[in-house]
């Protein structure tokens, strides 16, 4: 939860930093929203403000918004804990005795001397908890702390953030500040006046300035000076980039100085240097979602199928290296893979690079042909991951997940079943990997699409609802899971009948979820009903019967009926040894469950003995 390091001086944001610093140093708290379009340096400004606050003795906590209100709640609870919120109070919130969001903000209101940054809240309506707007100040983002909450976002509307938020709406850098950014990156590329002239040409956008500076700092670049780079822009200029200039609509000379295609210049340079696939590879990446992409997806076959250009492993490697060299492509986690996790090479475009590329760069083929190639290779990648042994494919599966919902949308309705099966296959891999959040994304999307395309009563829709409920249960969302399982049970009883195997499965899943909710008696009643029906329909020795008896016994154990639980587990162990053998995993599970029930029974007996002894 530490802020990112600021690698270079922050230029041209002195007024914004002073406003933030004054609030941090002042006697009261508040909320600052640093907002503006992508590429304007919101995160950099926040990181510099955090560094200054820490240097002044403030406690600084950095939180990254992941489009997940539950995760945001956990992160802010951890921040409050760092600031002294007692563990006992957190435990009260976890057990539902108090509201977590109120417990966190009651504590933050009483503590001073802190700065909490919540970075990249570009979907503030989802910040939660609940569906209320951020401006209501009843959610996770509030201006009423004893310290300062600093939020960065692309949403610049005062209505979103409310009257008590201090909005810092970033604008492009002034000409002299833009020149300083270029000189910081390429100090030997020319004079201050030449750097300032190029900064004017680049429209004062920090991202464009950094890309140009990176290009100019590379010793092998063809254009090594600010002036040469500016002249090349004049020759290669195709469109405008960045914030609008007020005089651009009426003065062509002013309009030409606001550049939209500084990356196009870099791509032309790469092409001239022999990296002929750099542009098409960037275009292919821009058609994927704004999330990391597994390197294994970008194959020579994909490039050839999508672009029609011949490609080899060596030329694709060279194209990616060139894009990375010019700062157009990032490789998350390349230097610091997660401990005990297989390192999977990732590729990611900056959001602004991706957006501009997807909408403005011309392609030699229609976009639909490129997307068709991407869809074919996404499906192939999922098939490969699903066929890998053990845990080998799990990290890649997690990277593929964000790109699959759009794959289904593009293939609905003409190729719906095949695309749906691709999402289901990857969701099954994610289930095995324990990646419930990524699995949830796919399960929801499949169910939504099946409900529309196939109808609510279609067997596939009912199966997908069951899968979504099971995933929610894995995430601890037991009530949502129980509601879905109840809906599924009702529908399957109506459509398939009470004795259909799928109906029995739904009743079992509902009972198990109710047990997780603490509704042990209701769960036990459902498990008993299910066991009776399964024994009648499938017979006493069917594996599903044995599983149902095991589930009933475990629920009885949760109810405190340890003797009944032990008797059922003993019966199950005997039957499984006879049917499956002594070494079958299910037999071993029964033996373990019997031991647990007997231990609980012994503990209960010991407690009763102590109570009797104390009465004497």
Buried (B, 14 or more C-beta within 10 A) or exposed (E): EEBBEBEEEBBBBEEBBEBBBEBBEEEEBBBBBBBBBBBBBBBBBBBBBBBBBBEEEBBBBBBBBEEBBBBBBEBBBBBBBBBEBEEEBBEBBEEEEBBBBEBBBBBBBEBBBBBBBBBBBBEBEBBBBEEEBBBEBBBBBBBBBBBBBBBBBBBBEEEBBBEEBBBBEBEBBBBEBBBBBBBBBBEEBBEEEBBBBBBBBBBBBBBBBBBBBBBBBBEEBEBBBBBBBBEBBEEBBBEBBBBEBEEBEEEEEBBBBBBBBBBBBBBBBBBEBEBBBBBBBBBBBBBBBEBBBBBBBBBBEBBBBBBEBEBEEEBBBBBBEBBBBBBBBBBBBEEEBEEEEEEBBBBBBBBBBBBBBBEBBEBEBEEEBBBBBBBBBBBBBBEEBBEEEEEEBBBBBBBBBBBBBBBBEBBBEEBBEEBBBBBBBBBBBBBBBEBBBBBBBBBBBBBBBBBEBBEEEBEBBBBBBBBBBBBBBBBEBBBBBBBBBBBBBEBBBEBBEBEBEBBBBBBBBBBBBBBBBEBBEBBBBBBBBBBEBBBEBBEBEBEBBBBBBBBBBBBBBBBEBBBBBBBBBBBBBEBBBEBBEEEEEBBBBBBEBBEBBBEBBEEEEEEEEEEEEEEE
